[in-house]
Amino acid sequence: MTIWHWIRHGPTHQKTFVGWRDVPADLSDRDQIARLDAHLPQEALLISSDLIRSVHTADVLERPTRLRLDHDPDLRELHFGVWDGMHFKEVAARDPELSRAYWEQPGDVRAPEGESWNETAGRVNGVVDRLNAAHPEAHIIAVAHFGVILTQVQRALGVTAYEVMAHKIDNLSVTAIHHDNGSWDVGHINHLP
């Protein structure tokens, strides 16, 4: 069984859409990071998206017994395209029908010059499938993003994208998902150690 420990990167304090825009994480809460580190398995593979907020969060979780894998751009957040850096109200004013459909009917609806939920899920599934095949008995700590983690919760629970968006994924939370020969099980979602 491969056990995934999905970590959402540290907070960015942004009040706008943050997708592929590279903004740093605030990792100043040492107590919270220490609790997170203690909760995670000491022997594990450690991977992150290539965006700096995930890379730096993974850096603080690195240990000699955690084998660091290359950062993977396919673990990036949803690509919001032209919406990236805009406030929700600006997005709603610019694209009222499209922005509403993007959140209420996620799937094939794309952000302008961005990607759809299904496209995000497809690229993330590729990384997860590759690592499940290569490491069928490993613990994998994956530092990524809200949307990325929810694509895997959706996959494991077998629910719609709209249904999975009801789940909260806090910064520095752990979502545990188990994979065993094509079977999925969710251990916990949004656990804050």
C-alpha positions as a LaTeX table, in Angstrom:
\begin{tabular}{lrrr}
\hline
Residue & $x$ (\AA) & $y$ (\AA) & $z$ (\AA) \\
\hline
Met1 & 0.00 & 0.00 & 0.00 \\
Thr2 & 1.19 & 3.50 & $-0.86$ \\
Ile3 & 0.19 & 6.05 & 1.74 \\
Trp4 & 0.03 & 9.66 & 0.58 \\
His5 & 0.40 & 12.44 & 3.11 \\
Trp6 & $-0.80$ & 15.51 & 1.20 \\
Ile7 & 0.35 & 18.78 & 2.79 \\
Arg8 & $-0.97$ & 22.15 & 1.72 \\
His9 & 1.90 & 24.64 & 1.59 \\
Gly10 & 2.29 & 27.40 & 4.17 \\
Pro11 & 0.02 & 30.47 & 3.94 \\
Thr12 & 0.70 & 33.15 & 1.35 \\
His13 & $-1.59$ & 35.84 & 2.84 \\
Gln14 & $-2.73$ & 36.72 & $-0.68$ \\
Lys15 & $-6.25$ & 38.09 & $-1.07$ \\
Thr16 & $-6.35$ & 37.30 & $-4.78$ \\
Phe17 & $-6.38$ & 34.19 & $-6.94$ \\
Val18 & $-3.04$ & 32.39 & $-6.66$ \\
Gly19 & $-2.51$ & 29.61 & $-9.15$ \\
Trp20 & 0.74 & 29.38 & $-11.09$ \\
Arg21 & 1.91 & 32.80 & $-9.88$ \\
Asp22 & 5.00 & 32.18 & $-7.78$ \\
Val23 & 4.49 & 33.72 & $-4.34$ \\
Pro24 & 6.30 & 32.71 & $-1.14$ \\
Ala25 & 4.81 & 30.98 & 1.87 \\
Asp26 & 4.92 & 32.32 & 5.40 \\
Leu27 & 6.72 & 29.61 & 7.39 \\
Ser28 & 7.24 & 31.64 & 10.55 \\
Asp29 & 4.95 & 29.51 & 12.77 \\
Arg30 & 7.67 & 27.15 & 13.97 \\
Asp31 & 5.40 & 25.46 & 16.52 \\
Gln32 & 2.86 & 24.49 & 13.87 \\
Ile33 & 5.61 & 23.24 & 11.57 \\
Ala34 & 7.11 & 21.18 & 14.42 \\
Arg35 & 3.71 & 19.58 & 15.11 \\
Leu36 & 3.29 & 18.84 & 11.41 \\
Asp37 & 6.76 & 17.35 & 11.17 \\
Ala38 & 6.16 & 15.13 & 14.22 \\
His39 & 2.87 & 13.90 & 12.74 \\
Leu40 & 4.45 & 12.82 & 9.46 \\
Pro41 & 6.33 & 9.54 & 8.98 \\
Gln42 & 10.06 & 9.96 & 9.48 \\
Glu43 & 10.86 & 7.53 & 6.65 \\
Ala44 & 9.18 & 8.69 & 3.47 \\
Leu45 & 9.61 & 10.06 & 0.00 \\
Leu46 & 9.18 & 13.84 & $-0.14$ \\
Ile47 & 7.95 & 15.64 & $-3.25$ \\
Ser48 & 6.49 & 19.06 & $-3.97$ \\
Ser49 & 5.22 & 21.19 & $-6.78$ \\
Asp50 & 7.86 & 23.43 & $-8.32$ \\
Leu51 & 6.22 & 26.62 & $-7.06$ \\
Ile52 & 8.24 & 28.34 & $-4.35$ \\
Arg53 & 5.51 & 28.19 & $-1.69$ \\
Ser54 & 5.50 & 24.38 & $-1.92$ \\
Val55 & 9.25 & 23.99 & $-2.39$ \\
His56 & 10.04 & 26.02 & 0.73 \\
Thr57 & 7.39 & 24.21 & 2.76 \\
Ala58 & 8.94 & 20.89 & 1.70 \\
Asp59 & 12.38 & 22.27 & 2.62 \\
Val60 & 11.35 & 22.67 & 6.27 \\
Leu61 & 10.06 & 19.07 & 6.32 \\
Glu62 & 13.20 & 17.57 & 4.80 \\
Arg63 & 15.07 & 15.06 & 6.97 \\
Pro64 & 17.89 & 12.59 & 6.25 \\
Thr65 & 15.31 & 9.78 & 6.37 \\
Arg66 & 12.99 & 11.49 & 3.90 \\
Leu67 & 14.20 & 11.00 & 0.35 \\
Arg68 & 13.64 & 14.22 & $-1.58$ \\
Leu69 & 12.32 & 13.74 & $-5.10$ \\
Asp70 & 12.55 & 16.37 & $-7.83$ \\
His71 & 9.96 & 19.16 & $-7.70$ \\
Asp72 & 7.19 & 18.37 & $-10.16$ \\
Pro73 & 5.44 & 21.09 & $-12.20$ \\
Asp74 & 2.49 & 18.71 & $-12.67$ \\
Leu75 & 1.72 & 19.20 & $-8.96$ \\
Arg76 & 1.06 & 22.92 & $-9.48$ \\
Glu77 & $-2.17$ & 24.53 & $-8.38$ \\
Leu78 & $-5.10$ & 25.06 & $-10.74$ \\
His79 & $-3.99$ & 27.32 & $-13.59$ \\
Phe80 & $-6.24$ & 30.38 & $-13.29$ \\
Gly81 & $-4.84$ & 32.03 & $-16.42$ \\
Val82 & $-5.71$ & 35.72 & $-16.62$ \\
Trp83 & $-7.55$ & 35.51 & $-13.29$ \\
Asp84 & $-4.31$ & 34.82 & $-11.41$ \\
Gly85 & $-3.59$ & 37.85 & $-9.22$ \\
Met86 & $-7.13$ & 39.19 & $-9.47$ \\
His87 & $-9.55$ & 39.51 & $-6.54$ \\
Phe88 & $-12.69$ & 37.37 & $-6.70$ \\
Lys89 & $-14.84$ & 40.48 & $-7.22$ \\
Glu90 & $-12.68$ & 41.52 & $-10.19$ \\
Val91 & $-12.99$ & 38.05 & $-11.71$ \\
Ala92 & $-16.77$ & 38.07 & $-11.22$ \\
Ala93 & $-17.04$ & 41.51 & $-12.83$ \\
Arg94 & $-14.80$ & 40.56 & $-15.77$ \\
Asp95 & $-16.34$ & 37.13 & $-16.46$ \\
Pro96 & $-19.61$ & 36.85 & $-14.50$ \\
Glu97 & $-21.06$ & 33.74 & $-16.16$ \\
Leu98 & $-17.77$ & 31.96 & $-16.70$ \\
Ser99 & $-16.48$ & 32.52 & $-13.16$ \\
Arg100 & $-19.73$ & 31.24 & $-11.70$ \\
Ala101 & $-19.67$ & 28.15 & $-13.91$ \\
Tyr102 & $-16.00$ & 27.53 & $-13.04$ \\
Trp103 & $-16.91$ & 26.96 & $-9.38$ \\
Glu104 & $-20.50$ & 25.69 & $-9.66$ \\
Gln105 & $-19.97$ & 23.32 & $-12.60$ \\
Pro106 & $-16.30$ & 22.36 & $-12.34$ \\
Gly107 & $-15.10$ & 19.84 & $-14.83$ \\
Asp108 & $-14.43$ & 21.07 & $-18.33$ \\
Val109 & $-14.98$ & 24.80 & $-17.66$ \\
Arg110 & $-11.69$ & 26.63 & $-18.20$ \\
Ala111 & $-10.37$ & 29.86 & $-16.79$ \\
Pro112 & $-9.39$ & 32.26 & $-19.62$ \\
Glu113 & $-5.90$ & 31.21 & $-20.77$ \\
Gly114 & $-5.91$ & 28.70 & $-17.91$ \\
Glu115 & $-7.12$ & 25.17 & $-17.43$ \\
Ser116 & $-10.17$ & 23.25 & $-16.30$ \\
Trp117 & $-10.61$ & 21.14 & $-13.18$ \\
Asn118 & $-10.43$ & 17.99 & $-15.30$ \\
Glu119 & $-7.17$ & 19.10 & $-16.91$ \\
Thr120 & $-5.67$ & 19.73 & $-13.47$ \\
Ala121 & $-6.86$ & 16.34 & $-12.21$ \\
Gly122 & $-5.41$ & 14.63 & $-15.28$ \\
Arg123 & $-1.92$ & 16.01 & $-14.79$ \\
Val124 & $-1.95$ & 15.32 & $-11.03$ \\
Asn125 & $-3.29$ & 11.79 & $-11.55$ \\
Gly126 & $-0.34$ & 11.14 & $-13.88$ \\
Val127 & 2.18 & 11.97 & $-11.14$ \\
Val128 & 0.30 & 9.95 & $-8.52$ \\
Asp129 & $-0.09$ & 6.91 & $-10.80$ \\
Arg130 & 3.61 & 6.97 & $-11.71$ \\
Leu131 & 4.69 & 7.14 & $-8.06$ \\
Asn132 & 2.17 & 4.51 & $-6.96$ \\
Ala133 & 3.62 & 2.12 & $-9.57$ \\
Ala134 & 7.24 & 2.93 & $-8.69$ \\
His135 & 6.76 & 2.86 & $-4.88$ \\
Pro136 & 3.88 & 0.50 & $-4.03$ \\
Glu137 & 4.83 & 0.20 & $-0.34$ \\
Ala138 & 5.99 & 3.74 & 0.43 \\
His139 & 4.88 & 6.67 & 2.47 \\
Ile140 & 4.88 & 9.74 & 0.22 \\
Ile141 & 4.76 & 13.25 & 1.63 \\
Ala142 & 3.51 & 15.54 & $-1.15$ \\
Val143 & 3.55 & 19.30 & $-0.57$ \\
Ala144 & 1.12 & 20.89 & $-2.97$ \\
His145 & $-1.95$ & 23.10 & $-3.26$ \\
Phe146 & $-5.65$ & 23.28 & $-2.40$ \\
Gly147 & $-6.90$ & 22.21 & $-5.84$ \\
Val148 & $-4.27$ & 19.51 & $-6.28$ \\
Ile149 & $-5.14$ & 17.87 & $-2.97$ \\
Leu150 & $-8.86$ & 18.04 & $-3.71$ \\
Thr151 & $-8.38$ & 16.27 & $-7.07$ \\
Gln152 & $-7.01$ & 13.31 & $-5.14$ \\
Val153 & $-9.74$ & 13.43 & $-2.49$ \\
Gln154 & $-12.26$ & 13.43 & $-5.34$ \\
Arg155 & $-10.56$ & 10.43 & $-6.92$ \\
Ala156 & $-10.41$ & 8.48 & $-3.66$ \\
Leu157 & $-14.00$ & 9.23 & $-2.63$ \\
Gly158 & $-15.46$ & 8.83 & $-6.13$ \\
Val159 & $-17.44$ & 12.07 & $-5.89$ \\
Thr160 & $-17.95$ & 14.93 & $-8.31$ \\
Ala161 & $-15.66$ & 17.94 & $-8.48$ \\
Tyr162 & $-18.48$ & 20.10 & $-7.16$ \\
Glu163 & $-18.99$ & 17.78 & $-4.17$ \\
Val164 & $-15.30$ & 17.65 & $-3.30$ \\
Met165 & $-15.05$ & 21.43 & $-3.23$ \\
Ala166 & $-17.11$ & 21.38 & $-0.04$ \\
His167 & $-13.99$ & 20.11 & 1.76 \\
Lys168 & $-11.73$ & 22.60 & 3.44 \\
Ile169 & $-7.95$ & 22.24 & 2.98 \\
Asp170 & $-6.10$ & 24.53 & 5.38 \\
Asn171 & $-2.51$ & 25.61 & 5.00 \\
Leu172 & $-0.12$ & 23.14 & 6.64 \\
Ser173 & $-2.89$ & 20.55 & 7.00 \\
Val174 & $-2.48$ & 16.83 & 6.24 \\
Thr175 & $-4.81$ & 14.81 & 4.05 \\
Ala176 & $-3.99$ & 11.08 & 4.11 \\
Ile177 & $-4.99$ & 8.88 & 1.19 \\
His178 & $-4.11$ & 5.21 & 0.83 \\
His179 & $-3.71$ & 3.41 & $-2.49$ \\
Asp180 & $-3.57$ & $-0.38$ & $-2.78$ \\
Asn181 & $-3.77$ & $-2.13$ & $-6.18$ \\
Gly182 & $-6.19$ & 0.38 & $-7.69$ \\
Ser183 & $-8.25$ & 0.72 & $-4.52$ \\
Trp184 & $-8.41$ & 4.05 & $-2.67$ \\
Asp185 & $-9.18$ & 4.93 & 0.93 \\
Val186 & $-9.19$ & 8.30 & 2.66 \\
Gly187 & $-7.60$ & 8.25 & 6.11 \\
His188 & $-8.37$ & 11.87 & 7.02 \\
Ile189 & $-8.93$ & 15.19 & 5.30 \\
Asn190 & $-7.58$ & 18.54 & 6.48 \\
His191 & $-6.01$ & 17.28 & 9.71 \\
Leu192 & $-4.19$ & 20.04 & 11.59 \\
Pro193 & $-1.65$ & 18.40 & 13.92 \\
\hline
\end{tabular}
